[in-house]
Amino acid sequence: MTKGTPSQGKRQKRVHTVCRRCGKVSFNYAKKTCAACGFGRSAKLNKWGWHSHLARQTW
């Protein structure tokens, strides 16, 4: 199987659903964890060092 356009049509399974804590479509069905906020893995919210300066940006 090639990895180009023909194989993209076979990607039908939904990996993420809506997270109960942050509301983003980042909750992984299989891992039972949210990629955005860390729900299911940690009681603390995820935060990244590269994310803090984005909040101060004015576009």
MDAnalysis code that builds the backbone (N, CA, C; Angstrom):
import MDAnalysis as mda
import numpy as np

u = mda.Universe.empty(177, n_residues=59, atom_resindex=np.repeat(np.arange(59), 3), trajectory=True)
u.add_TopologyAttr("name", ["N", "CA", "C"] * 59)
u.add_TopologyAttr("resid", np.arange(1, 60))
u.add_TopologyAttr("resname", ["MET", "THR", "LYS", "GLY", "THR", "PRO", "SER", "GLN", "GLY", "LYS", "ARG", "GLN", "LYS", "ARG", "VAL", "HIS", "THR", "VAL", "CYS", "ARG", "ARG", "CYS", "GLY", "LYS", "VAL", "SER", "PHE", "ASN", "TYR", "ALA", "LYS", "LYS", "THR", "CYS", "ALA", "ALA", "CYS", "GLY", "PHE", "GLY", "ARG", "SER", "ALA", "LYS", "LEU", "ASN", "LYS", "TRP", "GLY", "TRP", "HIS", "SER", "HIS", "LEU", "ALA", "ARG", "GLN", "THR", "TRP"])
u.atoms.positions = np.array([
    [0.844, -1.174, 0.000],
    [0.000, 0.000, 0.000],
    [0.895, 1.245, 0.000],
    [0.490, 2.210, -0.793],
    [1.236, 3.458, -0.813],
    [0.744, 4.368, 0.300],
    [1.498, 5.397, 0.565],
    [1.121, 6.284, 1.665],
    [0.599, 7.633, 1.183],
    [0.114, 7.681, -0.014],
    [-0.352, 8.942, -0.579],
    [-1.859, 9.086, -0.511],
    [-2.430, 9.634, -1.575],
    [-3.854, 9.935, -1.641],
    [-4.744, 8.702, -1.485],
    [-4.450, 7.554, -2.093],
    [-5.343, 6.402, -1.949],
    [-5.511, 5.937, -0.497],
    [-4.466, 6.043, 0.293],
    [-4.564, 5.560, 1.672],
    [-5.299, 6.543, 2.577],
    [-5.468, 7.786, 2.150],
    [-6.184, 8.763, 2.984],
    [-7.677, 8.444, 3.054],
    [-8.213, 7.785, 2.069],
    [-9.616, 7.420, 2.076],
    [-9.952, 6.313, 3.045],
    [-8.948, 5.610, 3.540],
    [-9.172, 4.520, 4.479],
    [-9.184, 5.002, 5.931],
    [-8.947, 6.286, 6.140],
    [-8.900, 6.840, 7.500],
    [-10.300, 7.264, 7.922],
    [-11.086, 6.325, 8.432],
    [-12.475, 6.595, 8.771],
    [-12.753, 6.500, 10.260],
    [-11.827, 5.916, 11.019],
    [-12.060, 5.706, 12.445],
    [-11.805, 7.006, 13.210],
    [-12.709, 7.350, 14.120],
    [-12.526, 8.553, 14.927],
    [-11.632, 8.223, 16.108],
    [-10.571, 8.977, 16.251],
    [-9.623, 8.749, 17.330],
    [-9.972, 9.599, 18.544],
    [-10.395, 10.854, 18.318],
    [-10.676, 11.773, 19.420],
    [-12.152, 12.154, 19.461],
    [-12.637, 12.417, 20.681],
    [-13.989, 12.913, 20.897],
    [-13.910, 14.119, 21.832],
    [-15.056, 14.697, 22.161],
    [-15.087, 15.897, 22.997],
    [-14.689, 15.555, 24.439],
    [-13.802, 16.354, 24.993],
    [-13.339, 16.164, 26.367],
    [-14.365, 16.750, 27.328],
    [-14.604, 16.051, 28.444],
    [-15.570, 16.524, 29.439],
    [-15.043, 17.726, 30.200],
    [-13.735, 17.864, 30.318],
    [-13.166, 18.946, 31.116],
    [-12.909, 20.215, 30.307],
    [-12.285, 20.097, 29.137],
    [-11.937, 21.317, 28.391],
    [-12.860, 21.590, 27.212],
    [-13.637, 20.597, 26.777],
    [-14.584, 20.809, 25.687],
    [-13.990, 20.731, 24.307],
    [-12.706, 20.445, 24.204],
    [-12.071, 20.327, 22.894],
    [-12.183, 18.890, 22.391],
    [-12.070, 18.719, 21.093],
    [-12.136, 17.373, 20.502],
    [-10.740, 16.767, 20.589],
    [-10.303, 16.472, 21.806],
    [-8.949, 16.002, 22.063],
    [-8.896, 14.779, 22.962],
    [-10.048, 14.236, 23.343],
    [-10.070, 13.076, 24.235],
    [-9.917, 11.813, 23.408],
    [-8.827, 11.071, 23.643],
    [-8.514, 9.871, 22.888],
    [-9.347, 8.706, 23.410],
    [-10.075, 8.036, 22.499],
    [-10.911, 6.892, 22.886],
    [-10.069, 5.763, 23.489],
    [-8.991, 5.415, 22.812],
    [-8.199, 4.255, 23.220],
    [-7.402, 4.520, 24.499],
    [-6.747, 5.672, 24.575],
    [-5.908, 5.987, 25.725],
    [-6.707, 6.517, 26.908],
    [-7.950, 6.952, 26.668],
    [-8.803, 7.536, 27.700],
    [-8.152, 8.755, 28.343],
    [-7.445, 9.551, 27.547],
    [-6.825, 10.767, 28.045],
    [-7.047, 11.892, 27.047],
    [-7.031, 13.120, 27.556],
    [-7.190, 14.291, 26.694],
    [-5.813, 14.820, 26.334],
    [-5.584, 15.040, 25.054],
    [-4.295, 15.541, 24.586],
    [-4.131, 17.024, 24.898],
    [-5.235, 17.744, 25.067],
    [-5.163, 19.191, 25.290],
    [-4.999, 19.550, 26.759],
    [-5.841, 18.976, 27.622],
    [-5.823, 19.402, 29.028],
    [-5.261, 18.348, 29.977],
    [-5.100, 17.105, 29.531],
    [-4.530, 16.060, 30.386],
    [-5.554, 15.314, 31.218],
    [-6.837, 15.518, 30.945],
    [-7.898, 14.848, 31.703],
    [-7.779, 13.339, 31.528],
    [-7.921, 12.603, 32.624],
    [-7.783, 11.156, 32.590],
    [-6.379, 10.695, 32.895],
    [-5.435, 11.600, 32.833],
    [-4.041, 11.270, 33.117],
    [-3.533, 12.047, 34.318],
    [-4.050, 13.294, 34.472],
    [-3.542, 14.158, 35.512],
    [-4.655, 15.036, 36.067],
    [-4.567, 15.353, 37.342],
    [-5.535, 16.260, 37.950],
    [-5.232, 17.703, 37.578],
    [-3.964, 17.973, 37.228],
    [-3.568, 19.325, 36.835],
    [-3.850, 19.527, 35.347],
    [-4.112, 20.767, 34.975],
    [-4.280, 21.096, 33.568],
    [-2.918, 21.113, 32.894],
    [-2.882, 20.673, 31.656],
    [-1.652, 20.745, 30.882],
    [-1.280, 22.198, 30.657],
    [0.000, 22.516, 30.773],
    [0.469, 23.822, 30.337],
    [1.875, 23.655, 29.793],
    [2.171, 24.395, 28.775],
    [3.434, 24.279, 28.081],
    [4.186, 25.593, 28.154],
    [5.484, 25.517, 28.134],
    [6.308, 26.718, 28.169],
    [6.165, 27.568, 26.925],
    [5.954, 26.913, 25.785],
    [5.816, 27.656, 24.534],
    [4.429, 28.265, 24.399],
    [3.500, 27.910, 25.299],
    [2.121, 28.365, 25.173],
    [1.888, 29.710, 25.854],
    [2.721, 30.082, 26.832],
    [2.450, 31.277, 27.628],
    [2.590, 32.554, 26.805],
    [3.558, 32.601, 25.904],
    [3.749, 33.832, 25.132],
    [2.677, 34.006, 24.060],
    [1.962, 32.936, 23.693],
    [0.907, 33.050, 22.694],
    [-0.314, 33.781, 23.242],
    [-0.534, 33.677, 24.556],
    [-1.683, 34.342, 25.169],
    [-1.502, 35.858, 25.164],
    [-0.252, 36.314, 25.158],
    [0.012, 37.753, 25.179],
    [0.040, 38.365, 23.777],
    [-0.009, 37.528, 22.755],
    [0.059, 38.030, 21.373],
    [-1.192, 38.809, 21.023],
    [-1.026, 39.866, 20.276],
    [-2.177, 40.579, 19.708],
    [-2.061, 40.469, 18.202],
    [-2.989, 39.804, 17.618],
    [-2.909, 39.549, 16.174],
    [-3.502, 40.671, 15.390],
])
